[in-house]
Amino acid sequence: MNRITIIGAGYVGLSNAVFLADYYYINLIDIDRNKLKMIREGISPLSENLLKDALPLVVERIKIACKIDEQAIISRYVLICTPTNFNPETSNFDTSSIDQILSELEGKNFTGFVIIRSTVPIGYTDSVQKKFPKLDIAFFPEFSREGMGLHDLYYPSRIICGSSLAQPNPFTQILSEAAKSENVVALVTTTSEAEAIKLFSNTYLAMRVAFFNELDSFAYTNGMNVRDVISGVSLDSRIGNYYNNPSFGYGGYCLPKDTSQLLSNFGALPKNLIQATIESNETRKKFIVEIVKSRQPNTVGIYRLTMKKNSDNWRESPVLTIIRRLQ
């Protein structure tokens, strides 16, 4: 088996490690020693059920480390799966961890393929390819849902390969062959186009959440059966009966930061819809708070703090904002 190094053992990195370990030896790198200890023992630090079941079956093929080592340098592929949080002060993702990894790989004369799976600003991969010309860098966005990361790698909606001059990268075939789905659509684009696909995809999902939340607010206020209205709207095949369940607002690791990053990437270009999506999400939380306060309760019960069902993540969870505003 060839070896693949994965840097970052979070939602994206660990899912990719288990997904690829059936076919490749995996070198998994993370700075969190407690997390690595759990993984070494075959215990998933994430609550995803499929991941919990699958990790013990492949853990013998996963070598762990806390820094870039010789095994990483001799790997054919290095996947970068580190967090890129949105920094409001710079209006951009914090890509410093990726910058540091690329610098170290070039300094140690890495000659394989670098695959960025972390979400990055549009234009980022092209800029670092110019900054680190000795490296072969591609961007492969991931589209995994929280709590369904491994499942969505097995059954991907599509594979997007973003590479310089839109040239095919052999990692596309690796993802396709490891998937359980047959005839997965693979699209080869430039790196900037692949970055745009990722951000626009998540921004559309955020917009859809905001749309059905506004529908819910209107129907509730006017005494309508919300479910009937949503069902009637969703029966149109152009709209579809999915991603249409009203909520407290979108949250989690991806949608809030990706919409903010895309808004920033637009710069001076018109962007009314994206701005409105972000504002609508805030309006929804205010609406929920006003409804609760209007009933003048002595005590308010809160069920589940996570950002959605089947998730162990409460990052940007809208219910946390609602709790603060109710206090």
N, C-alpha and C positions, 0 to 999 in steps of 0.2 A: 504493500500500500504506500502511496505517496503521502506526504505530510502537509497539512494545512495549519497555519497558525492563525488563531483568532485572538485579537486584543480587545478585551472588554467582555466580562461575563455577566452582563445584565440581561434585560429582556431579549434584546436582539442577539447578543453574542452567545449566550448559553443555548438558545434555541438553535442557532446555526451550528454550534458545536455538536449537539446531539443529533441533529439532522444529517450532518455530514459524516459522523463517526461510523456509520454503517459501511462506508466505502473508503474512508481515509483515516489515518492516524491524525489526531488533533492535538495541537499544542495550544492550550488555553491560558491566556495571560490576563491577570487582573491585579490591582494593587490592594484589594480587600482580602486579607489573609483568612479571615473568618469565613468568608464566602467560599474561598478556595478549599478550605478544610472540609466544608460541607459537601462540596462537589466531589472531592477525593473519596469521601465515604459513600458516594452514590445518593446523596440527599440533595434534592433541588432546593435552592434558597427562594424559589418562586413558587407560587401556589397553583400554577397551571397543572391540571390533573394529568394530561398526556405527558407532559415533561417529567413529572414525578415518576410515572410508570416507566418511561423510556430510558431515563438517565442510568439507572442501575444496570441495564442491559448492555450499555456501551461504555461504561466508565473505565473499563480496562484499556480502552483505546484512546482515552483522553489524558494527556500529560499536562499537569498544571505548573505554572510558574508565576512569579510576581514581577518579572522584568523581561525585556527582550533578551533572549539568550541565543546560543549557537543553533539550537533547534529551529528557532524562528528564522535565522539568517539563511539556513539551508532549505527552508520550506519553499515549495513552488509558489504558494499563495500566502499572502498575509491579509487577513480581513480585519479592517478597523471598525469596531462596533462600540466606540466610547461615546458617552453622553455629550450632547451639544445643546446645552441649555440656552434659552433666549435671554440676552442681557438687555434690559430696557434702557440702560445708559448709553449703549452703543447702537441700539436698535438692530442687533445682529446676533446670530448664534455665536456662542463661545466655542470656537474651533481650536483653541490652544492645545488641547490634548492631541488632536490629529496632527497639528503642526509639529509638535514635539516628536511624535512617533515617526513621521516622515523624515525629519532631520536625523533621527537616530538610525533609521534604516539606510538612508543614503550614506551616512558616515561609516556604517559597517559594511558597505558595498553589497547590499542586498540586490540580487539580480533577477528575482522572480516577479510575480505580478502583485501589485498592491490593489486591493479591492476595498473601496470605502463603502460601508453599509450604514454608517451614521448619516443622519439627515444634515445637509449642509446648505448654505445659501446658494442661490443661482450664480454661477460663475466661479465658485470656489475651487472645484476640481481643476478647471483650466488654469487658474492662477497658481495652484501649488505644483501642477505639472511643469509650469515654466520656472518655478522657484527651485524645484528638485528635478532637473532634466535627466538625471541618471536613473530615475525610477520610472517604471511603467505603471501609471495610475489609472484606474477605471472607477466609475461610480455605478454601483448596483443598488438602487433604492429597495428597501424592504417595505412590504405592505401588510405586515402581520398585525392582527388585532390583539389588544391586550387580553391575556388569558387564553389566547388561541394561537400563540406564536409558532409552536411546532406544527400544529395542524395546518396553518396557512402556508408553511414551507412545504409540507407534503402535498398540499392541494392549492397551488398558487393560482391567482387570477391571471397573472402574466409575469413574465420575466423581462425586466428592462435593463439593457446593457448600455451604459453611457461611457464612451471611450473617445480618445482623440481621433478626429476625422471620421467619427462614426464607424470605426473598424471593428469587426467581430472580436470578442475576447473569449478564449477557451473556457472561462469560468461559466459562461452561459450554458454550455453543454453539461458541466458538472451539476448545476442546479436542476437542469431539465432531467437528467438521468436519475438523480436522487429523489425526485418528486414521485409520488404515487399516481398522480394524474397523468393521463396520456395526452399527447399532442398539445402541450402547453404552449401558448402563443409567446414567442420571444421577439422583442423589438430592439433593434440596435440603433442608437441615436448618438448625438454628441453628448458630452458630459453635461453641458448647460441645459440641453433639452431633457435629459434624464432627471436633473435636479428640479426642473420646472414641473415635470410630470408628478414627482413626489409631492411638491408643495401645493400644486393645484388640485391634486386628488384629495388631499386632506382638507384643503380649504372648501372644496365642494361638499365634503361630508359634514363639515362644520356648518356650512350654509343650509344644508338639508335639515340638520338638527334644529337650527334657529327657525327655519320655516315652519316646521311642524309644532314647535313650541309656541310660535305666534298664533298659529291656527288654534292650538289648544287654549291659549289665553282668550282669544276672541270667542270661541264656542262656549267656554266655561262662563265668561262674563254675561253672555246672552242666553244662558239657560239651555244650551243645545246639548245633545248627546255627542260628546266629543268623539267617541269611538266610531259611531255611525258616520260622522262627517269624514273622519280620516279614512275609514274603509271605502266610502264612496269615492273619495279623491284617488285613493291608491289602486282602485280597480282599473284605472286607465293604464294600459301597458306602457305608455310613455313615461309614467310616473313610477309605477311599481309598488308592490306591497312589501317594502323593506326599509329599514332605517327611518321609521316613521313613528316611533314610540315617544310621546312627549316626556320630557324630563325636567330636572332643575336647571339644565343647561349643559353644554359640552364641557368636558374637563379632561384630566389625565395628562399624560406626558406629551402627546403628539399634537392634538388639534389646537390647543391654545398657542403653543409656540410656533407651529407651522403657519397658522394664519397671520400671526404677528410678523414673522419673517417675510412672508410673501408680500405683505403690506409694505414692509421696508424696501424690498427689492423693486417694487413699482416706482419708488422715488416720486418724481413730479408727474408721472403719468396718471390719468384719471383712474380712480379705483373705488368708486362709490359702493359697489356691491360688497367688496371685501371689508371695507370700513364698516358698512352697515351690519355685516355678519357679526363682527366683534362687538359692536354696540348692542345688537339685538340680544346677544348672550348675556350681557350685563343687565339689560332691561328685563329679561326673563327672571333673573334672580331677584331683582327688586319687586317684580310682580308677585312672586311666591311669598316674599316677606310681607308685603302689604296684605295679601289674602290671609295669612296666618294672624297678623296683628289685628285685622278687622274683627276677628272672632274673640279677641281679648282673653286668650287662654291664661290660666295660672301656671300651667306646666306644658311644655312642648316635648313630645317624644321624638327621638331621631333614630331611624332604622338604617344602619349601615353608613359609614363615612366614606367608603371608597367611591371612586368616580363613576363606576357602573357595575352591573352584575358580573360575576365571575372575574373580578379584578381584585388584586391585593394592593392597588395603587391609589392613594388619595391625593396625589399631586394635582394641584389646581382643581380639586374636587369642588363643584359648585355648592354642595351642601355645607362645606366649611365656611364659605362666604355667607351663606344664609344663616348659619348659627351665630356668626359674629354680629350680623345685623339685627338679629332677634334679641341679643343680650341687652 
